[in-house]
Structure formats: C-alpha cells, structure tokens
Amino acid sequence: AVVSTQSTGDQGKHVTVTIIKRPQEALGFALISSGPGSIIPTVIVSSIRPASPAYKTELLNVGNQLLEINGRSLVGLSYEAIISYIRSLLPSTKIEMQVVPGSPVLVIELIRPDLKYPLGFSVKDGHITTLVRGSIGERAGVRVGHRIIAINGESTVTLDHDSIAGILLSETGKLLLKTMPSQIFNLMLGLEEPEYL
C-alpha cells in the first residue's frame, strides 16, 4: 500500500512517500523548522514513532526535508502554517509527500589561517547561538540552532562549554565540525519530547 518513486529534476533528488492510514490516525512523525540559513526553507523530520504509519513506509527518515504534501508546496511557509496544514489532513487515509532525503548531521570544514581571524560564531554549551554575516563560519555553512557533536573527529557530546570553546578558540588551519539541529540532538538524548503529528 506504500508507493515510492525517486526522480531527479531541478530540485535534485527527491522521494515520493505515500502514507496509508486509518481516518484520524496520527501520522507518527515530528518536525522542526529547517532554520535560518537553510537552502530549502521548510521543515525537517526530527523523530518517527515506531510502528506508526510513517514508520511503516520504511522511506521516511530523521533528517528528511518535506517539500510538498498532497500537491501543496511547503517551501517558504512558516513552521506554524505547515503544522496547521498537516493537522488538517489527519482525517485523510492517504497522504503523499515529496521529501529530500538527508542526514540531520552536517559536516562543516572551516579554514582559519591564523588566530587573528575569528570563526564568527558563538557557542553556549555546544549549541551555536549567533553567527556573524560574512564570517569564516557563515561561509563554511555553520548554522545557528545546531549542536556541535564533533570537532576534528573527536566527539564533543560529553565536553563542557569551556572545553568546546577552548578548542574553537585555539585551533588554526583546517577545523572539521559535525553539527546537528539542537532539537534533534535533545530528542536523541531524551531532553525533549517529540510532538508527533
């Protein structure tokens, strides 16, 4: 009962995911905003409830970006408008979505030739809180609202603020960061509860 197609077009690779469910049954996934700086301003799947209709498709994954639902584009809509639209579809038994497969983890390569050049972003407890326009960080793809999970291949998940800041303030040359949206990070650690649709 689940249909999948992949196509390549102007928007790149996307997947059609069809969810078949009972009327009023929840879809079984949670979403977050793609956030500022996103190439595609839409929503990202942040959690999928096991055994839910979304889970049973075996096609929807955490990190996927939703482009369209039932023929309506979600690109550029506010998070609240998207959630409201999806909730209006709950009586439906068939929901068709266009999604861009993706990972919630971003790999960012920063090049800092000398300590006199600031990276151009602020971090609090591993979370990126501000970003200076035109900075090394912005040009490399650093995103506000993301959690740094590794620096140069070493996990930062258990490091305190001072340790992470110390590394960022003292490194020159190539600096490889792995980040993920803070909300997904918090969901994975059980610090937040997902709001399933």
Summary of the structure (lengths in Angstrom):
residues: 197
radius of gyration: 18.6
end to end distance: 20.4
largest distance: 60.2
contacts: 590
relative contact order: 0.18
helix: 18%
strand: 37%
